Amino acid sequence: MKILLLEDDIILNESITQYLTTAGHAIKAVRDGNVCLGILEKEKFDLLIFDINVPNIDGLTILEILHAQKNVTPVIFISTLIDIEDISKAFELGCFDYLKKPFHLKELNLRIDRISKTAKKEMHHKRLSASYSFDCDAMTLYFHEEPQVLSKRQLQIIKFLTHNRGFVCSYDMFRENVWEDSDTIVDDATIRAEINRLKNNLKEDFIVNIRGIGYMVKVPSM
């Protein structure tokens, strides 16, 4: 994984960097909050490891800024702080894990491996709602990890909406991408009827009807 480490303690910074580099990760290490934020404006990372009390901008504030920017890169906090308010704020802002200093470097790597496995799973299983996810490769809709039985056309609809999460898909887009194999021109009513049949099969309706335009699936909140 490509990891950005923010830790102002020189010895701990070097120890984490050396250990994780040996474990096969690509590490960029900094000791200042301003420098960290500047790097995040230019580069993308798979994981962020932040100390909280660092010079200039603390780790919690940086995460708050990222949260406002809709940056959902996983974050692990490492800190001597044990105040429940600080820990609660970290998780409210979207941190994935929290390690209290001192900790074993192997434990940190185990936490990283867990996040890596989750990220790989998410690459295939796109989250559509609190309960539903879709595996685009296997063309399978899951409800609480249980595969659902749907028609081929309905799965094509979900695949198309999944690839366009957060955007409104018009009727013309459905015709071009879902009904492209049809020998006749499919009208809007036919598309609406098929999507309504699909929505009736769902235990949790994640398909939003944009009246007169088309349909969309919103990007779920993290």
C-alpha positions as a Python dict, from the first residue, in 0.01 Angstrom:
ca = {
    (1, 'M'): (0, 0, 0),
    (2, 'K'): (103, 360, -56),
    (3, 'I'): (102, 514, 293),
    (4, 'L'): (148, 867, 425),
    (5, 'L'): (285, 872, 780),
    (6, 'L'): (252, 1180, 1003),
    (7, 'E'): (458, 1135, 1321),
    (8, 'D'): (669, 1406, 1482),
    (9, 'D'): (875, 1174, 1703),
    (10, 'I'): (1194, 1118, 1499),
    (11, 'I'): (1276, 773, 1637),
    (12, 'L'): (920, 638, 1607),
    (13, 'N'): (883, 791, 1260),
    (14, 'E'): (1198, 616, 1140),
    (15, 'S'): (1106, 287, 1310),
    (16, 'I'): (758, 275, 1152),
    (17, 'T'): (896, 374, 812),
    (18, 'Q'): (1166, 107, 819),
    (19, 'Y'): (933, -168, 945),
    (20, 'L'): (652, -99, 698),
    (21, 'T'): (896, -58, 408),
    (22, 'T'): (1040, -401, 491),
    (23, 'A'): (682, -535, 499),
    (24, 'G'): (639, -421, 137),
    (25, 'H'): (462, -87, 174),
    (26, 'A'): (559, 241, 6),
    (27, 'I'): (596, 500, 284),
    (28, 'K'): (616, 878, 266),
    (29, 'A'): (696, 1007, 615),
    (30, 'V'): (652, 1363, 747),
    (31, 'R'): (665, 1524, 1091),
    (32, 'D'): (463, 1842, 1039),
    (33, 'G'): (89, 1890, 988),
    (34, 'N'): (126, 2167, 730),
    (35, 'V'): (366, 1957, 524),
    (36, 'C'): (127, 1662, 548),
    (37, 'L'): (-168, 1867, 425),
    (38, 'G'): (37, 2007, 138),
    (39, 'I'): (130, 1658, 22),
    (40, 'L'): (-234, 1544, 41),
    (41, 'E'): (-332, 1827, -194),
    (42, 'K'): (-100, 1685, -461),
    (43, 'E'): (-90, 1309, -407),
    (44, 'K'): (-328, 1021, -338),
    (45, 'F'): (-258, 746, -86),
    (46, 'D'): (-412, 410, 1),
    (47, 'L'): (-378, 473, 375),
    (48, 'L'): (-295, 756, 616),
    (49, 'I'): (-129, 702, 955),
    (50, 'F'): (-158, 1011, 1174),
    (51, 'D'): (-31, 1108, 1515),
    (52, 'I'): (-268, 1360, 1674),
    (53, 'N'): (-36, 1604, 1853),
    (54, 'V'): (200, 1724, 1578),
    (55, 'P'): (337, 2070, 1491),
    (56, 'N'): (119, 2335, 1322),
    (57, 'I'): (-193, 2135, 1226),
    (58, 'D'): (-291, 1841, 1445),
    (59, 'G'): (-400, 1508, 1303),
    (60, 'L'): (-767, 1548, 1398),
    (61, 'T'): (-788, 1883, 1220),
    (62, 'I'): (-631, 1736, 908),
    (63, 'L'): (-888, 1456, 910),
    (64, 'E'): (-1163, 1714, 957),
    (65, 'I'): (-1039, 1899, 648),
    (66, 'L'): (-1027, 1575, 448),
    (67, 'H'): (-1376, 1488, 569),
    (68, 'A'): (-1507, 1824, 440),
    (69, 'Q'): (-1337, 1756, 105),
    (70, 'K'): (-1511, 1413, 82),
    (71, 'N'): (-1171, 1244, 93),
    (72, 'V'): (-1241, 896, 233),
    (73, 'T'): (-886, 757, 240),
    (74, 'P'): (-863, 519, 539),
    (75, 'V'): (-691, 667, 846),
    (76, 'I'): (-524, 499, 1142),
    (77, 'F'): (-452, 725, 1440),
    (78, 'I'): (-153, 653, 1664),
    (79, 'S'): (-145, 861, 1981),
    (80, 'T'): (-71, 876, 2351),
    (81, 'L'): (-412, 1040, 2398),
    (82, 'I'): (-667, 825, 2575),
    (83, 'D'): (-939, 1086, 2626),
    (84, 'I'): (-1264, 928, 2509),
    (85, 'E'): (-1369, 1261, 2353),
    (86, 'D'): (-1062, 1261, 2127),
    (87, 'I'): (-1115, 897, 2033),
    (88, 'S'): (-1486, 957, 1967),
    (89, 'K'): (-1411, 1261, 1750),
    (90, 'A'): (-1159, 1060, 1549),
    (91, 'F'): (-1416, 791, 1468),
    (92, 'E'): (-1690, 1046, 1401),
    (93, 'L'): (-1463, 1203, 1140),
    (94, 'G'): (-1415, 865, 975),
    (95, 'C'): (-1094, 716, 1111),
    (96, 'F'): (-1074, 339, 1059),
    (97, 'D'): (-861, 248, 1358),
    (98, 'Y'): (-691, 388, 1668),
    (99, 'L'): (-370, 261, 1829),
    (100, 'K'): (-253, 389, 2166),
    (101, 'K'): (120, 442, 2209),
    (102, 'P'): (329, 251, 2283),
    (103, 'F'): (233, -28, 2045),
    (104, 'H'): (407, -318, 1872),
    (105, 'L'): (493, -246, 1509),
    (106, 'K'): (361, -589, 1413),
    (107, 'E'): (21, -490, 1555),
    (108, 'L'): (21, -180, 1333),
    (109, 'N'): (96, -395, 1029),
    (110, 'L'): (-187, -634, 1121),
    (111, 'R'): (-428, -338, 1130),
    (112, 'I'): (-297, -226, 791),
    (113, 'D'): (-346, -575, 645),
    (114, 'R'): (-707, -575, 765),
    (115, 'I'): (-775, -242, 595),
    (116, 'S'): (-601, -365, 278),
    (117, 'K'): (-826, -672, 261),
    (118, 'T'): (-1135, -455, 312),
    (119, 'A'): (-1022, -220, 34),
    (120, 'K'): (-963, -509, -208),
    (121, 'K'): (-1308, -646, -134),
    (122, 'E'): (-1459, -301, -196),
    (123, 'M'): (-1291, -291, -538),
    (124, 'H'): (-1517, -579, -641),
    (125, 'H'): (-1815, -526, -411),
    (126, 'K'): (-1945, -176, -471),
    (127, 'R'): (-2158, -59, -180),
    (128, 'L'): (-2505, 55, -294),
    (129, 'S'): (-2676, 98, 43),
    (130, 'A'): (-2646, -9, 405),
    (131, 'S'): (-2738, -367, 312),
    (132, 'Y'): (-2673, -405, -62),
    (133, 'S'): (-2351, -438, -259),
    (134, 'F'): (-2284, -539, -619),
    (135, 'D'): (-1998, -746, -757),
    (136, 'C'): (-1946, -610, -1108),
    (137, 'D'): (-1715, -895, -1213),
    (138, 'A'): (-1949, -1172, -1101),
    (139, 'M'): (-2263, -974, -1196),
    (140, 'T'): (-2416, -1054, -857),
    (141, 'L'): (-2620, -841, -619),
    (142, 'Y'): (-2568, -914, -250),
    (143, 'F'): (-2799, -840, 43),
    (144, 'H'): (-2606, -876, 369),
    (145, 'E'): (-2349, -1087, 177),
    (146, 'E'): (-2623, -1319, 44),
    (147, 'P'): (-2651, -1338, -338),
    (148, 'Q'): (-2988, -1232, -479),
    (149, 'V'): (-3169, -1391, -774),
    (150, 'L'): (-3256, -1139, -1046),
    (151, 'S'): (-3314, -1147, -1418),
    (152, 'K'): (-3028, -1077, -1659),
    (153, 'R'): (-3180, -742, -1757),
    (154, 'Q'): (-3222, -636, -1395),
    (155, 'L'): (-2858, -722, -1324),
    (156, 'Q'): (-2756, -517, -1627),
    (157, 'I'): (-2954, -223, -1487),
    (158, 'I'): (-2782, -249, -1149),
    (159, 'K'): (-2439, -284, -1310),
    (160, 'F'): (-2497, 31, -1515),
    (161, 'L'): (-2621, 228, -1215),
    (162, 'T'): (-2330, 99, -1006),
    (163, 'H'): (-2076, 224, -1258),
    (164, 'N'): (-2247, 563, -1245),
    (165, 'R'): (-2306, 601, -871),
    (166, 'G'): (-2379, 962, -784),
    (167, 'F'): (-2490, 1056, -1137),
    (168, 'V'): (-2835, 1064, -1293),
    (169, 'C'): (-2874, 811, -1575),
    (170, 'S'): (-3119, 927, -1840),
    (171, 'Y'): (-3356, 705, -2039),
    (172, 'D'): (-3135, 751, -2346),
    (173, 'M'): (-2836, 627, -2146),
    (174, 'F'): (-3030, 315, -2045),
    (175, 'R'): (-3125, 254, -2408),
    (176, 'E'): (-2762, 283, -2519),
    (177, 'N'): (-2604, 83, -2238),
    (178, 'V'): (-2863, -165, -2107),
    (179, 'W'): (-3096, -224, -2401),
    (180, 'E'): (-2829, -195, -2672),
    (181, 'D'): (-2903, -556, -2777),
    (182, 'S'): (-3269, -481, -2849),
    (183, 'D'): (-3384, -515, -3211),
    (184, 'T'): (-3641, -240, -3160),
    (185, 'I'): (-3629, 102, -3000),
    (186, 'V'): (-3722, 67, -2633),
    (187, 'D'): (-3951, 342, -2509),
    (188, 'D'): (-3933, 515, -2169),
    (189, 'A'): (-4237, 327, -2039),
    (190, 'T'): (-4066, -10, -2095),
    (191, 'I'): (-3757, 107, -1908),
    (192, 'R'): (-3969, 241, -1620),
    (193, 'A'): (-4165, -84, -1600),
    (194, 'E'): (-3850, -299, -1579),
    (195, 'I'): (-3689, -75, -1318),
    (196, 'N'): (-4010, -75, -1114),
    (197, 'R'): (-4013, -458, -1122),
    (198, 'L'): (-3654, -450, -1002),
    (199, 'K'): (-3734, -202, -723),
    (200, 'N'): (-4023, -423, -609),
    (201, 'N'): (-3776, -709, -563),
    (202, 'L'): (-3549, -505, -337),
    (203, 'K'): (-3568, -526, 39),
    (204, 'E'): (-3404, -183, 62),
    (205, 'D'): (-3476, 57, -224),
    (206, 'F'): (-3149, 226, -325),
    (207, 'I'): (-3261, 332, -677),
    (208, 'V'): (-3375, 694, -683),
    (209, 'N'): (-3631, 802, -942),
    (210, 'I'): (-3550, 1145, -1088),
    (211, 'R'): (-3892, 1228, -1229),
    (212, 'G'): (-3896, 1289, -1602),
    (213, 'I'): (-3519, 1236, -1637),
    (214, 'G'): (-3411, 890, -1524),
    (215, 'Y'): (-3264, 710, -1223),
    (216, 'M'): (-2958, 712, -1001),
    (217, 'V'): (-2788, 536, -711),
    (218, 'K'): (-2642, 773, -455),
    (219, 'V'): (-2291, 716, -321),
    (220, 'P'): (-2348, 572, 28),
    (221, 'S'): (-2218, 769, 327),
    (222, 'M'): (-1910, 620, 480),
}
